[in-house]
Amino acid sequence: MTAEPEPDLRIGRVTKAHGVKGAVRIELLTDFPDRFAAGRDVLVAGRRLRVARSEELGGTMLVTFEGIDDRTAAEQLAGAYFTVPLAEARALPADQFYHFQLVGLTVFDTRQARELGRVAEVLTYAANDVLRVTDGDHEVLIPMIRSVVRSIEPSEGTITVDLPEDIKT
């Protein structure tokens, strides 16, 4: 039996080529934009690239890489994800979690005193993240806001919520 490789943590996505000299615009999927600092190596679509130059531009990064010297080469990266091994995930403050830490946790609603299911995925929106919870037959979307999510205990495999009555389960 072979061990499954550990999944990688996505830290950015190439949205498009920028200009004619090989720069790309990157949507940040990390709270640590220094991962794209000049001289750093990053993995994009399984390929290791060295950052030649980078600058933040309103929630995105404009990045050029060594060896990517023209628009044609940059366009080939469009849509690709930048990743780091999970072992290189940086520690977060006590009340913050990576999405991968939440997927699979069992969600319990205190108001209805019942288990709602397991987190299938975490959806990212501008206002707040949303947990998509399913029990196989039903699905419920739970906003990740303090008034609803009461506790997250990955070590116990649980998330405790207090769902408002207007959220259908």
Beta strands, then each sheet from edge to edge (+ up, - down):
strand 1: 8-18
strand 2: 23-28
strand 3: 41-44
strand 4: 47-57
strand 5: 60-65
strand 6: 81-85
strand 7: 106-109
strand 8: 114-123
strand 9: 130-134
strand 10: 139-143
strand 11: 149-153
strand 12: 158-161
sheet 1: 1+ 2- 5+ 4- 3+ 6- 1+
sheet 2: 10+ 9- 8+ 7- 12- 11+
end
